[in-house]
Amino acid sequence: MKKDYDFSGGRRGAVIPSKGKTRITIYLDDDILDAFRDLADRSGRGYQTLINEALQNHLAKSPKPVDATTLRRILREELRKIS
């Protein structure tokens, strides 16, 4: 092992960059999260995957960016469809 290492060219973050997905923290209403978890249990798929698909479907239909209010509305609409 070397006595000294040069980290002047080093960068923070993952050593291997992810392709197409980013880890984030997001706060969802408890009822939204519970409904997606229930749906995930029934369908045998992950609840995060289901939320991601609901957002992708909405974005394909809407040219405007999604804000927090819009996100809640989208999730409620998607939950009504599956309930």
C-alpha positions as YAML, in Angstrom:
chain: A
units: angstrom
residues:
- id: 1
  name: MET
  ca: [0.00, 0.00, 0.00]
- id: 2
  name: LYS
  ca: [1.25, 3.48, -0.86]
- id: 3
  name: LYS
  ca: [2.02, 5.94, 1.88]
- id: 4
  name: ASP
  ca: [0.19, 8.79, 0.07]
- id: 5
  name: TYR
  ca: [-2.61, 8.82, -2.50]
- id: 6
  name: ASP
  ca: [-3.54, 11.67, -4.85]
- id: 7
  name: PHE
  ca: [-7.29, 12.36, -4.75]
- id: 8
  name: SER
  ca: [-7.09, 15.72, -6.55]
- id: 9
  name: GLY
  ca: [-8.86, 14.25, -9.61]
- id: 10
  name: GLY
  ca: [-11.43, 12.37, -7.56]
- id: 11
  name: ARG
  ca: [-15.17, 12.96, -7.71]
- id: 12
  name: ARG
  ca: [-17.99, 12.22, -5.29]
- id: 13
  name: GLY
  ca: [-20.71, 9.79, -6.16]
- id: 14
  name: ALA
  ca: [-21.10, 6.30, -7.51]
- id: 15
  name: VAL
  ca: [-18.05, 4.70, -9.04]
- id: 16
  name: ILE
  ca: [-20.19, 3.22, -11.80]
- id: 17
  name: PRO
  ca: [-22.84, 5.64, -13.08]
- id: 18
  name: SER
  ca: [-26.40, 4.35, -13.20]
- id: 19
  name: LYS
  ca: [-28.13, 4.06, -16.55]
- id: 20
  name: GLY
  ca: [-31.58, 5.56, -16.70]
- id: 21
  name: LYS
  ca: [-32.52, 5.55, -13.03]
- id: 22
  name: THR
  ca: [-31.73, 7.90, -10.15]
- id: 23
  name: ARG
  ca: [-32.28, 7.31, -6.46]
- id: 24
  name: ILE
  ca: [-34.31, 10.13, -4.87]
- id: 25
  name: THR
  ca: [-36.25, 10.81, -1.71]
- id: 26
  name: ILE
  ca: [-39.91, 11.65, -2.26]
- id: 27
  name: TYR
  ca: [-42.71, 12.22, 0.21]
- id: 28
  name: LEU
  ca: [-46.07, 10.71, -0.76]
- id: 29
  name: ASP
  ca: [-49.34, 10.76, 1.12]
- id: 30
  name: ASP
  ca: [-49.77, 7.65, 3.27]
- id: 31
  name: ASP
  ca: [-52.98, 6.63, 1.50]
- id: 32
  name: ILE
  ca: [-51.25, 6.81, -1.90]
- id: 33
  name: LEU
  ca: [-48.34, 4.69, -0.74]
- id: 34
  name: ASP
  ca: [-50.63, 2.15, 0.97]
- id: 35
  name: ALA
  ca: [-52.73, 1.79, -2.17]
- id: 36
  name: PHE
  ca: [-49.69, 1.19, -4.39]
- id: 37
  name: ARG
  ca: [-48.28, -1.33, -1.91]
- id: 38
  name: ASP
  ca: [-51.62, -3.18, -1.86]
- id: 39
  name: LEU
  ca: [-51.69, -3.19, -5.65]
- id: 40
  name: ALA
  ca: [-48.11, -4.44, -5.72]
- id: 41
  name: ASP
  ca: [-49.01, -7.33, -3.40]
- id: 42
  name: ARG
  ca: [-51.94, -8.30, -5.61]
- id: 43
  name: SER
  ca: [-50.04, -7.98, -8.89]
- id: 44
  name: GLY
  ca: [-46.73, -9.47, -7.74]
- id: 45
  name: ARG
  ca: [-44.81, -6.40, -8.93]
- id: 46
  name: GLY
  ca: [-42.91, -3.74, -7.01]
- id: 47
  name: TYR
  ca: [-44.82, -0.70, -5.78]
- id: 48
  name: GLN
  ca: [-42.05, 1.65, -6.93]
- id: 49
  name: THR
  ca: [-42.30, 0.17, -10.42]
- id: 50
  name: LEU
  ca: [-46.05, 0.77, -10.40]
- id: 51
  name: ILE
  ca: [-45.62, 4.39, -9.29]
- id: 52
  name: ASN
  ca: [-42.97, 4.90, -11.98]
- id: 53
  name: GLU
  ca: [-45.30, 3.47, -14.65]
- id: 54
  name: ALA
  ca: [-48.17, 5.71, -13.51]
- id: 55
  name: LEU
  ca: [-45.92, 8.75, -13.84]
- id: 56
  name: GLN
  ca: [-44.61, 7.64, -17.24]
- id: 57
  name: ASN
  ca: [-48.16, 7.13, -18.52]
- id: 58
  name: HIS
  ca: [-49.16, 10.58, -17.39]
- id: 59
  name: LEU
  ca: [-46.09, 12.28, -18.87]
- id: 60
  name: ALA
  ca: [-46.76, 10.62, -22.22]
- id: 61
  name: LYS
  ca: [-50.14, 12.40, -22.26]
- id: 62
  name: SER
  ca: [-49.06, 15.75, -20.80]
- id: 63
  name: PRO
  ca: [-46.46, 18.15, -22.23]
- id: 64
  name: LYS
  ca: [-46.17, 20.28, -19.05]
- id: 65
  name: PRO
  ca: [-43.84, 19.54, -16.10]
- id: 66
  name: VAL
  ca: [-45.21, 17.78, -13.02]
- id: 67
  name: ASP
  ca: [-45.42, 19.69, -9.74]
- id: 68
  name: ALA
  ca: [-46.36, 18.27, -6.32]
- id: 69
  name: THR
  ca: [-50.07, 19.04, -6.71]
- id: 70
  name: THR
  ca: [-50.18, 17.46, -10.14]
- id: 71
  name: LEU
  ca: [-48.29, 14.41, -8.92]
- id: 72
  name: ARG
  ca: [-50.83, 13.82, -6.15]
- id: 73
  name: ARG
  ca: [-53.70, 14.17, -8.65]
- id: 74
  name: ILE
  ca: [-52.07, 11.71, -11.06]
- id: 75
  name: LEU
  ca: [-51.52, 9.13, -8.34]
- id: 76
  name: ARG
  ca: [-55.12, 9.44, -7.12]
- id: 77
  name: GLU
  ca: [-56.46, 9.05, -10.67]
- id: 78
  name: GLU
  ca: [-54.35, 5.96, -11.23]
- id: 79
  name: LEU
  ca: [-55.47, 4.47, -7.92]
- id: 80
  name: ARG
  ca: [-59.14, 5.00, -8.81]
- id: 81
  name: LYS
  ca: [-58.58, 3.05, -12.03]
- id: 82
  name: ILE
  ca: [-57.23, 0.02, -10.18]
- id: 83
  name: SER
  ca: [-59.58, 0.08, -7.18]
...
